Amino acid sequence: MVLGLKSANFTISKENEKIKFTVLGNGHGVGMSQTGADSLAKQGKTYQEILKHFYSGIEITKLN
């Protein structure tokens, strides 16, 4: 998760010289984040790279 937060859906504000993160979601921490996958795709990552980012240790093979 982004910055160790439970969701990538958050806002940042400044209160009394402190930074406050308000988390708007509660990601389950398992599987693929849609916003994370979208961000990686916009960086030019392939679908294989994106899948391997979220599911470590997988092997992608072609089925006959």
Contacts in CASP RR format, 6 or more apart in sequence:
PFRMAT RR
TARGET T0000
AUTHOR 0000-0000-0000
METHOD contacts of the structure
MODEL  1
MVLGLKSANFTISKENEKIKFTVLGNGHGVGMSQTGADSLAKQGKTYQEI
LKHFYSGIEITKLN
1 7 0 8 1.000
1 8 0 8 1.000
1 27 0 8 1.000
1 29 0 8 1.000
1 33 0 8 1.000
2 8 0 8 1.000
2 10 0 8 1.000
3 21 0 8 1.000
5 21 0 8 1.000
5 23 0 8 1.000
6 23 0 8 1.000
6 25 0 8 1.000
6 26 0 8 1.000
6 27 0 8 1.000
6 29 0 8 1.000
7 23 0 8 1.000
7 24 0 8 1.000
7 25 0 8 1.000
7 26 0 8 1.000
7 27 0 8 1.000
8 33 0 8 1.000
8 35 0 8 1.000
8 36 0 8 1.000
9 23 0 8 1.000
9 24 0 8 1.000
9 25 0 8 1.000
9 35 0 8 1.000
10 21 0 8 1.000
10 22 0 8 1.000
10 23 0 8 1.000
10 24 0 8 1.000
10 25 0 8 1.000
11 21 0 8 1.000
11 22 0 8 1.000
11 24 0 8 1.000
12 19 0 8 1.000
12 20 0 8 1.000
12 21 0 8 1.000
12 22 0 8 1.000
13 19 0 8 1.000
13 20 0 8 1.000
13 22 0 8 1.000
14 20 0 8 1.000
27 33 0 8 1.000
31 54 0 8 1.000
31 55 0 8 1.000
32 50 0 8 1.000
32 51 0 8 1.000
32 54 0 8 1.000
32 55 0 8 1.000
33 54 0 8 1.000
37 50 0 8 1.000
37 54 0 8 1.000
40 49 0 8 1.000
40 50 0 8 1.000
40 53 0 8 1.000
41 47 0 8 1.000
41 50 0 8 1.000
45 53 0 8 1.000
48 60 0 8 1.000
51 58 0 8 1.000
51 60 0 8 1.000
52 58 0 8 1.000
52 60 0 8 1.000
END
